[in-house]
Amino acid sequence: SGRRPIGECPLTPSSSTRMHFSTPDYVIFALLLVASTCIGLFYALSGGRQRTTQEFLLADRSMSCLPVSLSLLATFQSAVAILGVPSEIYTYGTQYWFLGVSYFLGLLVPAHVFIPVFYRLRLTSAYEYLELRFNKTVRIMGTVTFIFQMVIYMGVVLYAPALALNAVTGFDLWGAVLAMGLVCTLYTTLGGLKAVIWTDVFQTIVMFAGQLAVIIVGAHQAGGMGEVWRKAINGSRIASLDLNPDPTERHTFWTLGVGGVFLMLALYGVNQAQVQRYLSSRTEREAVMSCYVVFPCQQVVLCLGCLMGLVMFARYGEDSPLDKGYMVLYFVMDVFRDLPGLPGLFVACLFSGALSTISSAFNSLATVTMEDLIKPYCPTMTEAKATLLSKGLAFAYGLVCLAMAYTASHMGSVLQAALSIFGMVGGPLLGLFCLGMFFPWANSTGAIVGLVAGLVMAFWIGIGHFVSRMAVPTTLPPIINGTAMPLPSNMTTAVMTTLITLITAKPKYSDFLSSTCLSLQAYGCAGRLQASEMEDTAYEPVKTNIPAVTLLQSSNCECPLQLL
């Protein structure tokens, strides 16, 4: 029957299972890079030619709703998610789909609480709010924390899909990393935020096209969607609503539908990459509408990932020909075996996710570095010099990304923890902003203590969870056309465990996303507890330029919550 004997390890790519690209595949992949570069060049040579920081960092606050919403969608729709969600559905079923329940509230709150605050203050960096609400120390701490979060994240996001692609197809590892990193650095540096947003739009279309092609062709070869659904039901892959309140259970309505709200708030409420897009909108109304438009788009993306996982299960059943980390790429190459060009389309889809994420990282990092760490100490800097320096920062962060990708190749089992750091840091930052907006009696001391306490707690939970699983034995497939330098023995498994966002050695316990949600929830509570503690111990007036309750005086509201 081809079923593996019990206890036998899943296969890793070998000469018998590895597939290869054809010339049309390479052409399509090259077209993605050329098109992205051309968009950057167009915005570098048109309009104001990126001569002011307002244009380079905020697109002259001239963007309309649709491109902003698609850019919001693409920013954190990375290759990690494109590979991880179908693998999750293939392995554990559709319970993960209930994450979509969190999208509504997770986007409603940013639309009516965070966006009005940031937009009406006419900010460039979200962390300017922290100085207005608390003091400069809190602002700098928030900025440095964000820079640490994104620098670690962007290198791993670039390297991980390239490694997976190399393992399955033999696609040149460092050729892919360098091509993507350099092209992204080029169009981000030349075209500014306008180029980033419009390349996000193009890359979003490519992502949808690649996933749809896989689903349509795969379902046809499996006998149609009816047959796919029948096999999924027979294989117990269609999950029902699970209301189990146990937080250590792998997936329940509460960990996904409720915990996911905090994840969405951290991504769409206070992350600089997203806030910058809101601030680039022509009006506050368009910024709010772009947040609403993301909701159905997110549902479509989630459904595509789930459908791809079900089609994959209909094709292979329980008899996975490879370790689950490689399954999606192997499945794509298998389905498109006799259709030259379509594997290249999916790889373009995969790396569109990586490009959109790291380009947003470059631009947002350049913005916070310029606005929070340089401009306040160089008040006499001319606009021309500030713009040139902003472009230099974007270019420098592009090189840092490549350096981090190289570092990721040496991380071994630490790589999974490096990617998880994104979630560990996101929770405390969300708590810091919530403390400022919702608790008018909180002061700068409480904010600093709360941020540090939240980071310590999140890292203690996250790193501790990772260390407890490091003893799992792993194997490493050979890297083809990659560097001659040997990687640590458990490198690939670490990468692919991260790509399968929620897969663990013990299915009862939550993994990457669940740990992220728990850390977000933990700090959300910690921030509120810290605020309550400040209420008991600090009765003197809060020393702040802008108290929380007066931030929205222009709307005649006494509290941001009234906007709900």
C-alpha positions as a Python dict, from the first residue, in 0.01 Angstrom:
ca = {
    (1, 'S'): (0, 0, 0),
    (2, 'G'): (303, 227, 30),
    (3, 'R'): (226, 311, 393),
    (4, 'R'): (532, 373, 608),
    (5, 'P'): (597, 121, 886),
    (6, 'I'): (511, 246, 1232),
    (7, 'G'): (803, 435, 1385),
    (8, 'E'): (977, 502, 1055),
    (9, 'C'): (1086, 863, 1011),
    (10, 'P'): (924, 1068, 731),
    (11, 'L'): (1139, 1099, 425),
    (12, 'T'): (1345, 1405, 353),
    (13, 'P'): (1413, 1510, -6),
    (14, 'S'): (1654, 1276, -182),
    (15, 'S'): (1755, 1210, -540),
    (16, 'S'): (1445, 991, -581),
    (17, 'T'): (1198, 1252, -456),
    (18, 'R'): (1366, 1579, -556),
    (19, 'M'): (1216, 1753, -858),
    (20, 'H'): (1363, 2021, -1080),
    (21, 'F'): (1267, 2348, -1244),
    (22, 'S'): (1229, 2388, -1619),
    (23, 'T'): (1328, 2694, -1821),
    (24, 'P'): (973, 2845, -1815),
    (25, 'D'): (977, 2820, -1434),
    (26, 'Y'): (1298, 3022, -1413),
    (27, 'V'): (1157, 3275, -1660),
    (28, 'I'): (844, 3333, -1450),
    (29, 'F'): (1051, 3368, -1133),
    (30, 'A'): (1276, 3619, -1311),
    (31, 'L'): (972, 3815, -1432),
    (32, 'L'): (862, 3863, -1070),
    (33, 'L'): (1198, 4021, -987),
    (34, 'V'): (1203, 4236, -1302),
    (35, 'A'): (846, 4362, -1249),
    (36, 'S'): (916, 4450, -884),
    (37, 'T'): (1231, 4639, -984),
    (38, 'C'): (1047, 4828, -1258),
    (39, 'I'): (782, 4946, -1012),
    (40, 'G'): (1055, 5083, -787),
    (41, 'L'): (1225, 5259, -1078),
    (42, 'F'): (894, 5408, -1194),
    (43, 'Y'): (826, 5575, -860),
    (44, 'A'): (1189, 5683, -830),
    (45, 'L'): (1162, 5872, -1161),
    (46, 'S'): (802, 5999, -1146),
    (47, 'G'): (604, 6234, -926),
    (48, 'G'): (821, 6413, -674),
    (49, 'R'): (1105, 6165, -738),
    (50, 'Q'): (1130, 6083, -366),
    (51, 'R'): (1291, 6418, -280),
    (52, 'T'): (1123, 6463, 58),
    (53, 'T'): (1090, 6243, 364),
    (54, 'Q'): (714, 6294, 343),
    (55, 'E'): (709, 6129, -1),
    (56, 'F'): (973, 5865, 69),
    (57, 'L'): (837, 5751, 406),
    (58, 'L'): (464, 5830, 379),
    (59, 'A'): (394, 5842, 3),
    (60, 'D'): (290, 6209, 44),
    (61, 'R'): (-16, 6083, 236),
    (62, 'S'): (-177, 6034, -104),
    (63, 'M'): (-267, 5664, -120),
    (64, 'S'): (-621, 5540, -180),
    (65, 'C'): (-804, 5263, 3),
    (66, 'L'): (-752, 4964, -229),
    (67, 'P'): (-372, 4962, -266),
    (68, 'V'): (-331, 5033, 105),
    (69, 'S'): (-561, 4744, 200),
    (70, 'L'): (-382, 4498, -30),
    (71, 'S'): (-49, 4616, 107),
    (72, 'L'): (-177, 4565, 462),
    (73, 'L'): (-274, 4212, 364),
    (74, 'A'): (58, 4133, 198),
    (75, 'T'): (285, 4274, 468),
    (76, 'F'): (253, 3977, 704),
    (77, 'Q'): (132, 3719, 450),
    (78, 'S'): (483, 3580, 433),
    (79, 'A'): (615, 3266, 267),
    (80, 'V'): (611, 3113, 615),
    (81, 'A'): (230, 3133, 617),
    (82, 'I'): (192, 3017, 257),
    (83, 'L'): (385, 2699, 337),
    (84, 'G'): (269, 2658, 696),
    (85, 'V'): (-111, 2675, 677),
    (86, 'P'): (-162, 2394, 418),
    (87, 'S'): (77, 2171, 615),
    (88, 'E'): (-119, 2244, 930),
    (89, 'I'): (-450, 2151, 763),
    (90, 'Y'): (-298, 1840, 603),
    (91, 'T'): (-172, 1720, 940),
    (92, 'Y'): (-438, 1824, 1191),
    (93, 'G'): (-748, 1925, 999),
    (94, 'T'): (-952, 2241, 962),
    (95, 'Q'): (-971, 2347, 1328),
    (96, 'Y'): (-715, 2614, 1239),
    (97, 'W'): (-978, 2783, 1020),
    (98, 'F'): (-1144, 2919, 1335),
    (99, 'L'): (-860, 3170, 1352),
    (100, 'G'): (-1073, 3361, 1099),
    (101, 'V'): (-1322, 3434, 1376),
    (102, 'S'): (-1065, 3664, 1536),
    (103, 'Y'): (-1022, 3874, 1222),
    (104, 'F'): (-1338, 4080, 1267),
    (105, 'L'): (-1266, 4215, 1616),
    (106, 'G'): (-893, 4215, 1547),
    (107, 'L'): (-950, 4464, 1262),
    (108, 'L'): (-1249, 4653, 1409),
    (109, 'V'): (-1050, 4774, 1711),
    (110, 'P'): (-756, 4910, 1506),
    (111, 'A'): (-999, 5080, 1267),
    (112, 'H'): (-1183, 5271, 1542),
    (113, 'V'): (-927, 5304, 1820),
    (114, 'F'): (-568, 5302, 1695),
    (115, 'I'): (-609, 5460, 1349),
    (116, 'P'): (-792, 5774, 1476),
    (117, 'V'): (-525, 5832, 1741),
    (118, 'F'): (-229, 5794, 1506),
    (119, 'Y'): (-387, 5972, 1209),
    (120, 'R'): (-516, 6278, 1394),
    (121, 'L'): (-181, 6333, 1562),
    (122, 'R'): (-22, 6344, 1212),
    (123, 'L'): (256, 6109, 1319),
    (124, 'T'): (521, 5950, 1102),
    (125, 'S'): (640, 5691, 1354),
    (126, 'A'): (394, 5516, 1585),
    (127, 'Y'): (648, 5555, 1864),
    (128, 'E'): (612, 5933, 1856),
    (129, 'Y'): (287, 5868, 2039),
    (130, 'L'): (478, 5712, 2329),
    (131, 'E'): (677, 6032, 2382),
    (132, 'L'): (364, 6245, 2365),
    (133, 'R'): (187, 6017, 2612),
    (134, 'F'): (479, 5927, 2841),
    (135, 'N'): (832, 6055, 2774),
    (136, 'K'): (1129, 6021, 2538),
    (137, 'T'): (1272, 5722, 2728),
    (138, 'V'): (958, 5516, 2665),
    (139, 'R'): (965, 5617, 2298),
    (140, 'I'): (1325, 5507, 2254),
    (141, 'M'): (1264, 5179, 2438),
    (142, 'G'): (967, 5103, 2213),
    (143, 'T'): (1166, 5190, 1899),
    (144, 'V'): (1467, 4978, 1995),
    (145, 'T'): (1238, 4686, 2081),
    (146, 'F'): (1069, 4711, 1741),
    (147, 'I'): (1403, 4729, 1557),
    (148, 'F'): (1523, 4418, 1740),
    (149, 'Q'): (1199, 4237, 1652),
    (150, 'M'): (1209, 4318, 1281),
    (151, 'V'): (1583, 4268, 1223),
    (152, 'I'): (1566, 3915, 1364),
    (153, 'Y'): (1244, 3839, 1175),
    (154, 'M'): (1328, 3962, 827),
    (155, 'G'): (1643, 3755, 779),
    (156, 'V'): (1471, 3434, 881),
    (157, 'V'): (1168, 3509, 661),
    (158, 'L'): (1401, 3549, 362),
    (159, 'Y'): (1615, 3243, 433),
    (160, 'A'): (1359, 2982, 542),
    (161, 'P'): (1158, 2951, 216),
    (162, 'A'): (1479, 2952, 10),
    (163, 'L'): (1607, 2660, 216),
    (164, 'A'): (1281, 2468, 173),
    (165, 'L'): (1282, 2534, -203),
    (166, 'N'): (1642, 2418, -229),
    (167, 'A'): (1569, 2097, -39),
    (168, 'V'): (1278, 1998, -264),
    (169, 'T'): (1389, 2124, -607),
    (170, 'G'): (1762, 2186, -589),
    (171, 'F'): (1696, 2555, -663),
    (172, 'D'): (2016, 2746, -585),
    (173, 'L'): (1994, 2845, -218),
    (174, 'W'): (2210, 3154, -200),
    (175, 'G'): (2120, 3256, -553),
    (176, 'A'): (1756, 3285, -443),
    (177, 'V'): (1843, 3462, -117),
    (178, 'L'): (2070, 3716, -286),
    (179, 'A'): (1833, 3780, -578),
    (180, 'M'): (1535, 3844, -351),
    (181, 'G'): (1730, 4048, -97),
    (182, 'L'): (1904, 4271, -350),
    (183, 'V'): (1594, 4332, -565),
    (184, 'C'): (1389, 4416, -259),
    (185, 'T'): (1658, 4650, -128),
    (186, 'L'): (1678, 4821, -469),
    (187, 'Y'): (1310, 4900, -518),
    (188, 'T'): (1258, 4997, -153),
    (189, 'T'): (1553, 5236, -159),
    (190, 'L'): (1466, 5394, -494),
    (191, 'G'): (1088, 5409, -484),
    (192, 'G'): (1005, 5464, -117),
    (193, 'L'): (673, 5370, 37),
    (194, 'K'): (482, 5418, -290),
    (195, 'A'): (694, 5152, -456),
    (196, 'V'): (657, 4923, -155),
    (197, 'I'): (277, 4954, -157),
    (198, 'W'): (234, 4904, -531),
    (199, 'T'): (475, 4611, -543),
    (200, 'D'): (272, 4465, -255),
    (201, 'V'): (-38, 4496, -475),
    (202, 'F'): (135, 4318, -763),
    (203, 'Q'): (276, 4051, -532),
    (204, 'T'): (-65, 3994, -370),
    (205, 'I'): (-212, 3918, -712),
    (206, 'V'): (75, 3675, -778),
    (207, 'M'): (13, 3507, -441),
    (208, 'F'): (-357, 3459, -515),
    (209, 'A'): (-282, 3331, -866),
    (210, 'G'): (-24, 3079, -746),
    (211, 'Q'): (-245, 2935, -472),
    (212, 'L'): (-553, 2920, -696),
    (213, 'A'): (-357, 2738, -967),
    (214, 'V'): (-245, 2472, -719),
    (215, 'I'): (-597, 2424, -581),
    (216, 'I'): (-768, 2405, -922),
    (217, 'V'): (-518, 2166, -1082),
    (218, 'G'): (-478, 1959, -766),
    (219, 'A'): (-854, 1922, -714),
    (220, 'H'): (-903, 1827, -1078),
    (221, 'Q'): (-639, 1554, -1052),
    (222, 'A'): (-797, 1429, -728),
    (223, 'G'): (-1138, 1387, -893),
    (224, 'G'): (-1301, 1722, -816),
    (225, 'M'): (-1378, 1916, -501),
    (226, 'G'): (-1654, 1671, -407),
    (227, 'E'): (-1401, 1389, -392),
    (228, 'V'): (-1158, 1610, -200),
    (229, 'W'): (-1427, 1684, 58),
    (230, 'R'): (-1528, 1317, 86),
    (231, 'K'): (-1170, 1207, 150),
    (232, 'A'): (-1121, 1487, 403),
    (233, 'I'): (-1431, 1374, 595),
    (234, 'N'): (-1326, 1009, 584),
    (235, 'G'): (-980, 1108, 701),
    (236, 'S'): (-1121, 1311, 995),
    (237, 'R'): (-976, 1635, 861),
    (238, 'I'): (-1300, 1837, 884),
    (239, 'A'): (-1310, 1969, 1240),
    (240, 'S'): (-1608, 2096, 1436),
    (241, 'L'): (-1620, 2378, 1690),
    (242, 'D'): (-1416, 2290, 2000),
    (243, 'L'): (-1511, 2493, 2309),
    (244, 'N'): (-1266, 2320, 2542),
    (245, 'P'): (-1134, 2594, 2777),
    (246, 'D'): (-800, 2417, 2837),
    (247, 'P'): (-531, 2668, 2721),
    (248, 'T'): (-278, 2387, 2664),
    (249, 'E'): (-504, 2215, 2410),
    (250, 'R'): (-361, 2245, 2060),
    (251, 'H'): (-651, 2429, 1892),
    (252, 'T'): (-981, 2540, 2040),
    (253, 'F'): (-1221, 2822, 1966),
    (254, 'W'): (-1074, 3014, 2259),
    (255, 'T'): (-707, 2987, 2164),
    (256, 'L'): (-779, 3071, 1799),
    (257, 'G'): (-1090, 3290, 1801),
    (258, 'V'): (-1006, 3484, 2118),
    (259, 'G'): (-629, 3453, 2139),
    (260, 'G'): (-607, 3542, 1771),
    (261, 'V'): (-762, 3883, 1844),
    (262, 'F'): (-449, 3981, 2036),
    (263, 'L'): (-234, 3858, 1750),
    (264, 'M'): (-431, 4074, 1505),
    (265, 'L'): (-413, 4377, 1735),
    (266, 'A'): (-36, 4346, 1757),
    (267, 'L'): (-4, 4319, 1379),
    (268, 'Y'): (-272, 4560, 1257),
    (269, 'G'): (-300, 4794, 1554),
    (270, 'V'): (45, 4908, 1660),
    (271, 'N'): (305, 4754, 1428),
    (272, 'Q'): (492, 5035, 1251),
    (273, 'A'): (480, 4859, 913),
    (274, 'Q'): (99, 4868, 922),
    (275, 'V'): (61, 5203, 1094),
    (276, 'Q'): (276, 5360, 822),
    (277, 'R'): (28, 5242, 561),
    (278, 'Y'): (-264, 5391, 751),
    (279, 'L'): (-77, 5720, 773),
    (280, 'S'): (-7, 5718, 398),
    (281, 'S'): (-383, 5729, 324),
    (282, 'R'): (-535, 6046, 182),
    (283, 'T'): (-791, 6075, 460),
    (284, 'E'): (-869, 5911, 792),
    (285, 'R'): (-1184, 5764, 637),
    (286, 'E'): (-981, 5588, 367),
    (287, 'A'): (-742, 5456, 630),
    (288, 'V'): (-1035, 5308, 824),
    (289, 'M'): (-1190, 5166, 506),
    (290, 'S'): (-861, 4999, 412),
    (291, 'C'): (-871, 4819, 746),
    (292, 'Y'): (-1225, 4699, 670),
    (293, 'V'): (-1130, 4580, 321),
    (294, 'V'): (-855, 4364, 471),
    (295, 'F'): (-1118, 4154, 654),
    (296, 'P'): (-1269, 3970, 353),
    (297, 'C'): (-923, 3946, 195),
    (298, 'Q'): (-788, 3776, 506),
    (299, 'Q'): (-1077, 3529, 496),
    (300, 'V'): (-1001, 3447, 133),
    (301, 'V'): (-633, 3392, 212),
    (302, 'L'): (-721, 3164, 504),
    (303, 'C'): (-967, 2964, 292),
    (304, 'L'): (-708, 2922, 14),
    (305, 'G'): (-458, 2783, 263),
    (306, 'C'): (-716, 2545, 407),
    (307, 'L'): (-830, 2426, 64),
    (308, 'M'): (-472, 2362, -43),
    (309, 'G'): (-419, 2149, 266),
    (310, 'L'): (-735, 1946, 197),
    (311, 'V'): (-640, 1893, -167),
    (312, 'M'): (-298, 1780, -52),
    (313, 'F'): (-461, 1530, 186),
    (314, 'A'): (-690, 1403, -90),
    (315, 'R'): (-383, 1329, -301),
    (316, 'Y'): (-160, 1161, -42),
    (317, 'G'): (-386, 1064, 247),
    (318, 'E'): (-192, 959, 554),
    (319, 'D'): (101, 838, 343),
    (320, 'S'): (309, 1150, 328),
    (321, 'P'): (598, 1095, 83),
    (322, 'L'): (808, 1352, 270),
    (323, 'D'): (841, 1510, 609),
    (324, 'K'): (549, 1752, 653),
    (325, 'G'): (783, 2050, 636),
    (326, 'Y'): (852, 1981, 269),
    (327, 'M'): (505, 1863, 177),
    (328, 'V'): (365, 2180, 22),
    (329, 'L'): (652, 2236, -219),
    (330, 'Y'): (672, 1866, -302),
    (331, 'F'): (296, 1863, -363),
    (332, 'V'): (320, 2165, -593),
    (333, 'M'): (604, 2012, -795),
    (334, 'D'): (415, 1681, -812),
    (335, 'V'): (86, 1837, -926),
    (336, 'F'): (257, 2056, -1186),
    (337, 'R'): (498, 1786, -1300),
    (338, 'D'): (370, 1797, -1660),
    (339, 'L'): (278, 2166, -1666),
    (340, 'P'): (595, 2372, -1728),
    (341, 'G'): (576, 2724, -1594),
    (342, 'L'): (323, 2658, -1319),
    (343, 'P'): (585, 2550, -1062),
    (344, 'G'): (755, 2881, -1135),
    (345, 'L'): (424, 3061, -1073),
    (346, 'F'): (394, 2906, -728),
    (347, 'V'): (755, 2986, -644),
    (348, 'A'): (685, 3343, -754),
    (349, 'C'): (382, 3329, -523),
    (350, 'L'): (601, 3199, -240),
    (351, 'F'): (869, 3463, -280),
    (352, 'S'): (611, 3737, -331),
    (353, 'G'): (516, 3668, 29),
    (354, 'A'): (878, 3703, 135),
    (355, 'L'): (933, 4019, -73),
    (356, 'S'): (625, 4196, 62),
    (357, 'T'): (727, 4121, 420),
    (358, 'I'): (1091, 4225, 402),
    (359, 'S'): (1028, 4537, 190),
    (360, 'S'): (783, 4655, 456),
    (361, 'A'): (1047, 4580, 719),
    (362, 'F'): (1312, 4787, 537),
    (363, 'N'): (1084, 5087, 497),
    (364, 'S'): (943, 5081, 850),
    (365, 'L'): (1287, 5032, 1005),
    (366, 'A'): (1425, 5326, 807),
    (367, 'T'): (1129, 5535, 925),
    (368, 'V'): (1161, 5467, 1298),
    (369, 'T'): (1540, 5501, 1289),
    (370, 'M'): (1513, 5837, 1116),
    (371, 'E'): (1217, 5978, 1310),
    (372, 'D'): (1291, 5839, 1656),
    (373, 'L'): (1668, 5802, 1679),
    (374, 'I'): (1817, 6063, 1443),
    (375, 'K'): (1585, 6361, 1380),
    (376, 'P'): (1525, 6446, 1749),
    (377, 'Y'): (1901, 6490, 1794),
    (378, 'C'): (1961, 6671, 1463),
    (379, 'P'): (1694, 6944, 1455),
    (380, 'T'): (1885, 7154, 1200),
    (381, 'M'): (1909, 6877, 940),
    (382, 'T'): (1784, 6991, 600),
    (383, 'E'): (1501, 6810, 421),
    (384, 'A'): (1729, 6702, 137),
    (385, 'K'): (1984, 6554, 376),
    (386, 'A'): (1710, 6381, 579),
    (387, 'T'): (1566, 6223, 264),
    (388, 'L'): (1907, 6105, 147),
    (389, 'L'): (1978, 5960, 491),
    (390, 'S'): (1640, 5781, 492),
    (391, 'K'): (1727, 5617, 161),
    (392, 'G'): (2066, 5521, 299),
    (393, 'L'): (1899, 5364, 603),
    (394, 'A'): (1663, 5160, 381),
    (395, 'F'): (1963, 5037, 182),
    (396, 'A'): (2158, 4959, 500),
    (397, 'Y'): (1871, 4756, 644),
    (398, 'G'): (1859, 4563, 316),
    (399, 'L'): (2220, 4463, 368),
    (400, 'V'): (2144, 4379, 731),
    (401, 'C'): (1866, 4150, 608),
    (402, 'L'): (2111, 3960, 389),
    (403, 'A'): (2354, 3938, 680),
    (404, 'M'): (2076, 3803, 901),
    (405, 'A'): (1986, 3545, 635),
    (406, 'Y'): (2349, 3434, 636),
    (407, 'T'): (2342, 3425, 1016),
    (408, 'A'): (2025, 3216, 1001),
    (409, 'S'): (2216, 2949, 811),
    (410, 'H'): (2435, 2906, 1122),
    (411, 'M'): (2160, 2918, 1381),
    (412, 'G'): (2077, 2550, 1385),
    (413, 'S'): (1793, 2472, 1622),
    (414, 'V'): (1799, 2832, 1748),
    (415, 'L'): (1638, 2941, 1420),
    (416, 'Q'): (1288, 2846, 1531),
    (417, 'A'): (1329, 3054, 1846),
    (418, 'A'): (1455, 3346, 1633),
    (419, 'L'): (1133, 3348, 1431),
    (420, 'S'): (923, 3306, 1745),
    (421, 'I'): (1082, 3623, 1882),
    (422, 'F'): (847, 3817, 1655),
    (423, 'G'): (553, 3700, 1863),
    (424, 'M'): (733, 3736, 2194),
    (425, 'V'): (805, 4104, 2128),
    (426, 'G'): (471, 4187, 1965),
    (427, 'G'): (270, 4124, 2283),
    (428, 'P'): (464, 4360, 2511),
    (429, 'L'): (458, 4637, 2249),
    (430, 'L'): (81, 4599, 2214),
    (431, 'G'): (47, 4619, 2592),
    (432, 'L'): (258, 4936, 2601),
    (433, 'F'): (30, 5119, 2356),
    (434, 'C'): (-285, 4989, 2525),
    (435, 'L'): (-154, 5108, 2861),
    (436, 'G'): (-113, 5457, 2722),
    (437, 'M'): (-447, 5475, 2543),
    (438, 'F'): (-682, 5307, 2788),
    (439, 'F'): (-535, 5393, 3131),
    (440, 'P'): (-502, 5771, 3179),
    (441, 'W'): (-355, 5731, 3529),
    (442, 'A'): (-55, 5524, 3409),
    (443, 'N'): (277, 5709, 3399),
    (444, 'S'): (615, 5657, 3233),
    (445, 'T'): (751, 5451, 3523),
    (446, 'G'): (465, 5206, 3493),
    (447, 'A'): (511, 5191, 3115),
    (448, 'I'): (882, 5108, 3141),
    (449, 'V'): (831, 4851, 3415),
    (450, 'G'): (540, 4697, 3225),
    (451, 'L'): (737, 4672, 2898),
    (452, 'V'): (1037, 4512, 3065),
    (453, 'A'): (819, 4275, 3269),
    (454, 'G'): (622, 4177, 2958),
    (455, 'L'): (937, 4106, 2758),
    (456, 'V'): (1086, 3898, 3040),
    (457, 'M'): (764, 3699, 3078),
    (458, 'A'): (720, 3643, 2704),
    (459, 'F'): (1081, 3535, 2654),
    (460, 'W'): (1067, 3310, 2958),
    (461, 'I'): (760, 3131, 2820),
    (462, 'G'): (872, 3128, 2457),
    (463, 'I'): (1237, 3036, 2495),
    (464, 'G'): (1155, 2790, 2773),
    (465, 'H'): (903, 2616, 2548),
    (466, 'F'): (1161, 2598, 2270),
    (467, 'V'): (1444, 2468, 2492),
    (468, 'S'): (1219, 2195, 2629),
    (469, 'R'): (1182, 2054, 2276),
    (470, 'M'): (1543, 2082, 2159),
    (471, 'A'): (1622, 1719, 2243),
    (472, 'V'): (1413, 1588, 1949),
    (473, 'P'): (1653, 1407, 1708),
    (474, 'T'): (1662, 1553, 1357),
    (475, 'T'): (1810, 1481, 1018),
    (476, 'L'): (1942, 1706, 745),
    (477, 'P'): (1895, 1660, 371),
    (478, 'P'): (2178, 1774, 146),
    (479, 'I'): (2174, 2128, 12),
    (480, 'I'): (2203, 2139, -366),
    (481, 'N'): (2372, 2432, -541),
    (482, 'G'): (2416, 2598, -204),
    (483, 'T'): (2718, 2709, -9),
    (484, 'A'): (2989, 2453, 55),
    (485, 'M'): (2982, 2543, 424),
    (486, 'P'): (2809, 2267, 629),
    (487, 'L'): (2502, 2358, 828),
    (488, 'P'): (2426, 2237, 1182),
    (489, 'S'): (2270, 1894, 1190),
    (490, 'N'): (1923, 2007, 1284),
    (491, 'M'): (1907, 2321, 1071),
    (492, 'T'): (1645, 2213, 822),
    (493, 'T'): (1410, 2058, 1072),
    (494, 'A'): (1422, 2377, 1275),
    (495, 'V'): (1334, 2583, 968),
    (496, 'M'): (1056, 2356, 857),
    (497, 'T'): (912, 2323, 1206),
    (498, 'T'): (879, 2699, 1195),
    (499, 'L'): (721, 2690, 849),
    (500, 'I'): (457, 2452, 977),
    (501, 'T'): (331, 2724, 1198),
    (502, 'L'): (159, 2511, 1457),
    (503, 'I'): (310, 2162, 1429),
    (504, 'T'): (471, 2017, 1742),
    (505, 'A'): (615, 1687, 1851),
    (506, 'K'): (330, 1655, 2101),
    (507, 'P'): (5, 1765, 1938),
    (508, 'K'): (-158, 1841, 2273),
    (509, 'Y'): (58, 2148, 2326),
    (510, 'S'): (42, 2466, 2123),
    (511, 'D'): (335, 2581, 1912),
    (512, 'F'): (434, 2896, 1731),
    (513, 'L'): (103, 3079, 1677),
    (514, 'S'): (-53, 2954, 2000),
    (515, 'S'): (259, 3060, 2192),
    (516, 'T'): (236, 3395, 2018),
    (517, 'C'): (-129, 3438, 2112),
    (518, 'L'): (-61, 3331, 2469),
    (519, 'S'): (227, 3576, 2500),
    (520, 'L'): (7, 3853, 2360),
    (521, 'Q'): (-268, 3765, 2606),
    (522, 'A'): (-18, 3740, 2890),
    (523, 'Y'): (118, 4086, 2831),
    (524, 'G'): (-225, 4232, 2763),
    (525, 'C'): (-315, 4121, 3114),
    (526, 'A'): (25, 4228, 3251),
    (527, 'G'): (-14, 4576, 3106),
    (528, 'R'): (-356, 4614, 3256),
    (529, 'L'): (-241, 4480, 3593),
    (530, 'Q'): (50, 4724, 3584),
    (531, 'A'): (-192, 5007, 3509),
    (532, 'S'): (-413, 4903, 3798),
    (533, 'E'): (-109, 4893, 4025),
    (534, 'M'): (-15, 5243, 3916),
    (535, 'E'): (-365, 5356, 4008),
    (536, 'D'): (-305, 5244, 4366),
    (537, 'T'): (48, 5380, 4400),
    (538, 'A'): (65, 5696, 4184),
    (539, 'Y'): (-205, 5948, 4266),
    (540, 'E'): (-4, 6248, 4156),
    (541, 'P'): (-91, 6389, 3811),
    (542, 'V'): (77, 6202, 3527),
    (543, 'K'): (361, 6409, 3381),
    (544, 'T'): (278, 6392, 3014),
    (545, 'N'): (229, 6629, 2725),
    (546, 'I'): (-85, 6455, 2603),
    (547, 'P'): (-300, 6266, 2857),
    (548, 'A'): (-472, 5960, 2717),
    (549, 'V'): (-823, 6100, 2764),
    (550, 'T'): (-750, 6416, 2563),
    (551, 'L'): (-590, 6252, 2260),
    (552, 'L'): (-915, 6257, 2067),
    (553, 'Q'): (-1054, 6596, 2166),
    (554, 'S'): (-1099, 6675, 1798),
    (555, 'S'): (-1374, 6413, 1788),
    (556, 'N'): (-1536, 6534, 2113),
    (557, 'C'): (-1474, 6192, 2270),
    (558, 'E'): (-1363, 6153, 2631),
    (559, 'C'): (-1212, 5810, 2574),
    (560, 'P'): (-1086, 5619, 2270),
    (561, 'L'): (-1325, 5336, 2354),
    (562, 'Q'): (-1620, 5556, 2263),
    (563, 'L'): (-1516, 5526, 1901),
    (564, 'L'): (-1625, 5163, 1911),
}
